[in-house]
Amino acid sequence: MPQFRPIAEIPREVVSKPEMNSLSNLEFPAPERRGAFAGNRDPQSGISTLTSVAARALLALFDGKEMLFSRRIRLNGRGFHREGVSARRSIAALLGLHRLTDSGEWQPFDLETIQAAIFRDTRWVKGIGDLGLLVRLAAECGRPDRVASVATEFDFANALTVFPDAREARTTDLAFFLAGISHARLACPSNLPDVTDAAVDAYRLLEANQGTGGIFAHAGQPGFLQQPYSNRFGTFADQAHAIYALATFARAFEIEEPLADALNCANAVRDLQGELGQWWFLYDKRTSKVVNRYPVWSMHQDGLAPMALLALEEATGPSFDEAIQKGLAWVEGRNELGVDLHDREHGTIWDSIEPKSRIRKAAMSLLGTDSPGEKLQIRYEARPDHLGWLLYAFTRFGIAKGATGVRVAAAGG
C-alpha cells in the first residue's frame, strides 16, 4: 500500500486537554500477518486491542464544527478525504462509545455534547429506521426525558404508515424501529406511550420478509429507486439487524415466538459462512443460498455479526462462538488477500475486500450474480457505524475464557 499523510487530529475543543494527552500515548501492538486476536491465548487482551483501535479510529471521523461523525473517510493518493456528517451513522458510533464508557474504559469524546447535537434538530429523521435509532439512543443512554420528547414529537402509533421505508417494509429499517422501541420499553416504559401494537405490526412485517429457509429479503415491497428483486434478495446487514431486533423484541415484550425466527436466520447464515469466516454480502430468500459474495465488509465481520449473534445467544443459549471467532480472524489477516485490515499505522480498520472491476461490481450488485474468479482489492475507507457496532458488541457482551479455549459470554444488556 502506498504511503499517505496521517489522519488529522480531532479539534481540541471536543475533548479535554488531559484526554488529548492520553490519546497521544495510546499504544497498539505491532501488526502481525494473522492478527492480534487469532490464536491469542488471552482473548480479553485481543478484544481490548480491537476496541482501542475502534475508539481511536473514530477521532478521524469526527467533525468538531458539526459535533457529529462524518459518513466516511476515504484514503487515496492525495491523502484522506472526509465526507459530510451523518446523524444516523453518528448514533451507531454513540451507542458503541456509550457502552465503552459504561464498561469503565476511557474514550476521548464528550458524549453528552454530541448527543445534544443529535436531539437538537431532528429534521434528519426521514424514515422509520431513523426514528428507531433516535429513540434507542435516548433509551440506552439513560435519558427518559429524551425518550418522552421523541414520543411527543413523533407519532409512533402511525409511524408504519407515514414513513416510506416502512411502507416498503425495508428489513433493516423495520429492525431499527423494532429494536428502538424495545430498548425504550426495557429502559423507561413510563416515558413512552403504549407501543405494543406498533411493535407487533413491525414484527409481522419483518416476519413476512423472511423465507422458509430463514433468509430475510431486503424489502417487502420494492420501491422505484430500490434494486430490482429487493423483495427476494437480502444483504447480510438485513439478516444481522433482523436477528438483533427479534432477540431484543422477545426480551422486552417477554414472548418467545420471535426467537424462533431469529434462530432460523442465524443458523442459515452460519451454515453459509465462508471457509475463511466470511459473512457474504447477498442472500436469496427463496433458495437460502448466497448469490453475491462480495464485497465482504469488515463491519459485518467484527461488528454486526457479533452484535446479533451474541444478543441471540444471550436470549436463547445456543453458542455461535466459533462462527464469530472465524469472522474476527478474517479481518485480522486470515482472508483472501492475507492482509490485516487493522491498519495500526493510520489508526483505523479498513472497510472491505471487494472486486477490482467497478463495472463487474455494479453488475453483480444489480443482478445478484457472482464470479468466483474475480480479482479482489481492499477498499480504503472507514465508517463510524462500523466502529460503533464493533464497540457495542464487545463492550456490551464481553468475552471470557472457556474450558476449551475462548468463549464469548453475555454480560448484561
C-alpha atoms as one frame of an Amber mdcrd trajectory, in Angstrom:
protein
   0.000   0.000   0.000   1.360   3.481  -0.814   2.303   5.897   1.968  -0.117
   8.705   2.818  -0.286  11.651   5.137  -1.509  10.773   8.660  -5.084  11.445
   9.679  -5.678  14.962  11.018  -6.379  15.266  14.737  -9.844  15.949  16.050
 -10.483  19.607  17.001  -9.236  20.170  20.543 -12.474  21.683  21.840 -14.153
  18.286  21.610 -12.014  16.660  24.299 -10.350  17.850  27.446  -6.629  18.587
  27.460  -5.725  15.643  29.729  -7.618  13.318  27.403  -5.806  14.662  24.362
  -2.523  13.986  26.119  -3.533  10.458  26.977  -4.727   9.896  23.414  -1.236
  10.536  22.114   0.066   7.806  24.408  -2.258   5.091  23.141  -0.198   2.107
  22.078  -1.036  -0.628  19.604   0.778  -3.909  19.078   2.938  -4.353  16.035
   0.875  -5.736  13.134   1.002  -9.457  12.584   0.113 -11.393   9.473  -2.591
 -13.327  11.269  -3.738 -10.502  13.516  -3.679  -9.845  17.217  -6.786 -11.872
  18.040  -6.357 -15.049  16.013  -4.916 -17.737  18.222  -4.457 -15.301  21.123
  -4.097 -17.070  24.444  -5.541 -14.015  26.182  -8.785 -13.249  24.328  -9.609
 -10.308  26.589  -6.349  -8.657  25.525  -7.246  -9.199  21.876 -10.693  -7.655
  22.312  -9.231  -4.765  24.312  -6.874  -4.030  21.430  -9.743  -4.247  18.957
 -11.932  -1.806  20.885  -8.997   0.576  21.409  -8.354   0.665  17.674 -12.052
   1.342  17.025 -12.300   4.150  19.596  -9.195   5.840  18.263 -10.300   5.467
  14.645 -13.481   7.403  15.415 -11.371  10.508  16.053 -10.595  10.845  12.354
 -14.292  10.650  11.523 -15.433  13.373  13.904 -16.427  16.826  12.697 -15.845
  19.216  15.603 -17.829  22.009  13.965 -20.985  19.981  13.393 -20.395  17.875
  16.522 -21.286  14.756  14.551 -19.432  11.952  12.812 -18.783  12.014   9.093
 -20.331   9.451   6.795 -16.903   8.049   5.966 -13.266   8.844   5.306 -11.512
   7.713   2.142  -7.822   7.219   1.518  -6.392   7.894  -1.919  -3.155   9.111
  -3.458  -3.752  12.639  -2.152  -4.429  11.581   1.434  -7.615  11.359   3.455
 -10.936  12.798   2.319 -13.710  13.196   4.888 -17.321  13.342   3.752 -20.154
  15.315   5.332 -21.750  14.312   8.611 -24.435  11.661   9.133 -26.728  11.729
  12.165 -27.758   8.129  11.522 -24.210   6.800  11.482 -23.329   9.058  14.407
 -25.939   7.271  16.525 -24.290   3.911  15.894 -20.955   5.423  16.956 -22.536
   6.932  20.084 -24.171   3.649  21.080 -20.787   1.948  20.923 -18.983   4.736
  22.775 -21.667   4.778  25.467 -21.184   1.060  26.042 -17.422   1.575  26.139
 -17.826   4.237  28.829 -20.163   2.021  30.852 -17.560  -0.748  30.738 -15.105
   1.522  32.526 -12.847   2.108  29.530 -11.571   5.541  28.596 -12.800   7.245
  25.450 -11.915  10.734  24.181 -15.314  12.241  23.359 -17.778  14.480  25.172
 -20.733  12.181  24.546 -23.389  14.421  26.050 -22.468  17.299  23.738 -22.654
  15.034  20.692 -25.967  13.561  21.817 -27.349  17.056  22.315 -26.494  17.851
  18.694 -28.435  14.771  17.583 -31.582  15.719  19.510 -31.394  19.477  18.947
 -32.557  19.268  15.340 -34.408  16.113  14.317 -35.201  17.139  10.749 -32.774
  14.432   9.672 -35.364  11.807  10.723 -36.784  10.786   7.346 -37.809   7.197
   7.979 -38.867   4.515  10.410 -35.260   3.385  10.779 -34.098   6.882  11.747
 -36.861   7.119  14.347 -35.943   3.743  15.797 -32.286   4.707  16.150 -33.201
   8.030  17.770 -35.385   6.514  20.485 -32.867   3.708  21.020 -30.106   6.241
  21.662 -32.230   8.070  24.230 -33.182   4.822  25.961 -29.758   3.197  26.047
 -28.051   6.370  27.237 -30.408   6.589  30.203 -32.306   9.694  29.162 -36.017
   9.114  29.806 -36.616  12.831  29.227 -35.400  12.446  25.657 -37.475   9.309
  25.172 -40.519  11.328  26.231 -39.523  14.183  23.909 -39.217  11.848  20.920
 -42.577  10.268  21.772 -44.161  13.718  21.853 -42.628  14.826  18.556 -43.322
  11.654  16.559 -46.463   9.569  16.201 -45.313   6.035  16.954 -48.795   4.598
  16.503 -48.922   5.647  12.837 -45.213   5.572  12.016 -45.507   2.391   9.975
 -47.927   4.065   7.574 -46.307   7.515   7.483 -42.712   6.739   6.544 -41.807
   5.423   3.076 -39.240   2.872   4.315 -41.981   1.359   6.497 -44.491   1.228
   3.631 -41.868  -0.599   1.551 -41.180  -2.855   4.570 -37.399  -2.469   4.391
 -35.927  -5.074   6.681 -33.068  -3.090   8.222 -35.243  -0.043   8.904 -38.024
  -2.130  10.407 -35.388  -3.810  12.563 -34.041  -0.449  13.749 -37.567   0.630
  14.690 -38.411  -2.621  16.459 -35.114  -2.633  18.373 -35.507   1.027  19.293
 -38.961   0.797  20.832 -37.977  -2.476  22.507 -34.996  -0.791  24.180 -37.247
   2.092  25.223 -39.719  -0.334  26.781 -36.889  -2.049  28.662 -35.265   1.160
  29.890 -38.110   3.590  30.584 -41.583   2.245  29.764 -43.357   5.060  31.605
 -41.878   7.658  29.249 -43.218   6.021  26.107 -46.866   5.595  25.064 -48.116
   2.063  24.647 -46.172   0.828  21.609 -47.301  -2.786  21.763 -49.388  -2.564
  18.597 -46.623  -0.752  16.686 -44.072  -3.325  17.841 -46.252  -6.272  16.852
 -47.038  -4.714  13.471 -43.317  -4.122  12.802 -42.605  -7.698  13.812 -45.260
  -9.047  11.431 -43.807  -7.016   8.554 -40.356  -8.401   9.328 -41.743 -11.905
   9.574 -43.341 -11.551   6.134 -39.923 -10.690   4.659 -38.408 -13.979   5.850
 -38.241 -17.049   3.649 -38.902 -20.563   4.877 -35.152 -21.213   4.978 -34.562
 -18.299   7.350 -33.230 -15.594   5.000 -34.740 -12.100   5.059 -35.310 -10.149
   1.843 -34.219  -6.515   1.726 -37.808  -5.254   1.498 -41.374  -6.449   1.275
 -42.482  -4.016  -1.413 -39.681  -2.845  -3.727 -39.801   0.875  -4.398 -38.993
   2.722  -7.595 -35.457   3.638  -6.514 -34.610   0.278  -4.968 -32.727  -2.534
  -6.635 -34.789  -4.975  -8.693 -35.808  -8.068  -6.769 -35.280  -6.383  -3.390
 -38.231  -8.440  -2.151 -36.204 -11.573  -2.915 -32.566 -10.783  -2.100 -31.280
  -9.541   1.253 -27.884  -8.323   2.419 -26.034  -9.640   5.443 -26.855  -6.383
   7.217 -30.552  -7.204   6.761 -30.004 -10.586   8.415 -27.937  -9.244  11.319
 -30.187  -6.317  12.203 -33.269  -8.537  11.973 -31.720 -11.108  14.325 -30.797
  -8.430  16.856 -34.205  -6.755  16.701 -36.100 -10.016  17.118 -33.986 -11.036
  20.115 -34.485  -7.619  21.753 -38.214  -7.590  20.968 -38.619 -11.008  22.569
 -36.832  -9.836  25.715 -38.713  -6.547  26.003 -42.192  -7.989  25.466 -41.474
 -11.369  27.093 -42.530 -13.517  24.143 -40.766 -16.480  22.565 -42.121 -16.577
  19.014 -39.601 -14.064  17.550 -36.676 -16.112  18.853 -37.560 -18.991  16.537
 -37.407 -16.619  13.550 -34.083 -15.201  14.746 -32.582 -18.660  15.272 -33.780
 -19.773  11.857 -31.961 -16.856  10.235 -28.821 -17.179  12.374 -28.483 -20.880
  11.608 -28.990 -20.215   7.899 -26.242 -17.599   7.592 -23.895 -19.626   9.806
 -24.332 -22.615   7.515 -23.469 -20.376   4.559 -20.427 -18.746   6.194 -17.292
 -18.960   4.045 -14.379 -21.249   4.828 -12.308 -18.243   5.921 -15.115 -16.897
   8.103 -16.694 -14.598   5.512 -20.183 -13.302   6.132 -21.156 -12.970   2.488
 -22.854  -9.917   1.024 -26.133 -11.028  -0.641 -28.530 -13.917   0.008 -31.575
 -15.330  -1.789 -34.715 -15.592   0.328 -36.254 -18.244  -1.945 -33.324 -20.640
  -2.164 -31.471 -19.750   1.061 -28.228 -19.559  -0.902 -25.514 -16.948  -1.362
 -25.932 -15.157  -4.689 -23.245 -12.480  -4.336 -20.217 -12.982  -2.123 -18.519
  -9.592  -2.436 -17.847  -7.136  -1.043 -17.127  -8.742   2.314 -17.452  -5.922
   4.835 -15.319  -5.620   7.961 -18.392  -4.161   9.684 -20.220  -7.439   9.165
 -17.270  -9.498  10.382 -16.410  -7.706  13.637 -19.491  -5.571  14.274 -22.915
  -6.689  13.084 -22.397 -10.458  13.248 -21.067 -10.437  16.833 -23.734  -7.957
  17.964 -26.592 -10.002  16.508 -25.347 -13.470  17.378 -24.315 -12.589  20.928
 -27.710 -10.993  21.591 -29.370 -14.154  20.306 -27.043 -16.329  22.358 -27.964
 -14.311  25.438 -31.662 -14.845  24.739 -31.641 -18.499  23.708 -28.459 -20.241
  24.844 -27.030 -21.878  21.678 -23.457 -20.737  21.030 -22.215 -19.037  17.874
 -18.691 -18.569  19.233 -16.835 -20.480  16.526 -18.508 -18.540  13.723 -17.815
 -15.230  15.486 -14.157 -16.128  16.003 -13.747 -17.021  12.342 -15.270 -13.711
  11.329 -12.852 -11.790  13.549  -9.865 -13.732  12.229 -10.860 -12.791   8.658
 -10.486  -9.087   9.464  -7.158  -9.688  11.149  -5.484 -11.383   8.208  -6.990
 -14.805   7.616  -8.682 -13.576   4.465  -8.391 -13.937   0.697  -5.600 -11.351
   0.479  -3.739 -12.367   3.642  -3.814  -8.751   4.860  -4.659  -7.472   8.338
  -7.355  -4.832   7.817  -6.461  -3.272  11.183  -4.086  -0.577   9.962  -2.065
   0.439  13.023  -0.067   2.975  11.028  -3.143   5.019  10.160  -5.123   4.004
  13.240  -8.191   2.591  11.555  -9.930  -0.555  10.296 -10.451  -0.678   6.548
 -13.882  -1.086   5.117 -13.956  -4.248   2.996 -12.488  -6.558   0.389 -14.207
  -6.048  -2.939 -13.861  -6.832  -6.681 -11.340  -4.657  -8.505 -13.567  -4.098
 -11.522 -16.095  -1.340 -10.867 -18.167  -2.438 -13.867 -18.268  -6.028 -12.652
 -19.062  -4.866  -9.130 -22.008  -2.771 -10.326 -23.333  -5.589 -12.497 -23.064
  -8.104  -9.669 -24.879  -5.734  -7.306 -27.684  -5.180  -9.814 -28.180  -8.732
 -10.994 -27.364 -10.652  -7.841 -24.665 -12.736  -9.527 -21.136 -13.615  -8.514
 -17.850 -14.501 -10.164 -15.632 -16.917  -8.209 -12.525 -15.859 -10.154 -12.946
 -12.136  -9.539  -9.751 -10.218  -8.656 -10.023  -8.546  -5.280  -8.751  -5.440
  -3.525  -9.092  -3.600  -0.219 -11.471  -0.658  -0.058  -9.550   2.009   1.850
 -12.482   3.623   3.606 -13.705   3.737   7.202 -17.208   4.384   8.578 -18.361
   5.423  12.062 -21.246   2.936  12.179 -18.799   0.066  11.640 -16.689   1.193
  14.570 -19.755   1.886  16.698 -21.304  -1.547  16.216 -17.933  -3.159  16.946
 -17.647  -1.274  20.240 -21.264  -2.034  21.072 -20.896  -5.765  20.504 -17.766
  -6.348  22.517 -18.257  -3.869  25.357 -21.842  -4.938  25.934 -21.328  -8.675
  25.899 -17.651  -9.021  26.763 -15.547 -12.087  26.221 -14.292 -14.721  28.613
 -12.164 -17.852  28.599 -13.985 -21.148  28.484 -12.829 -24.611  29.390 -11.879
 -25.384  25.811 -10.336 -22.144  24.637 -12.321 -18.990  24.048 -15.966 -18.468
  24.815 -17.905 -15.307  24.118 -20.006 -14.509  27.172 -23.077 -12.334  27.673
 -22.505  -9.764  30.398 -25.772  -7.920  30.618 -27.969  -5.802  28.421
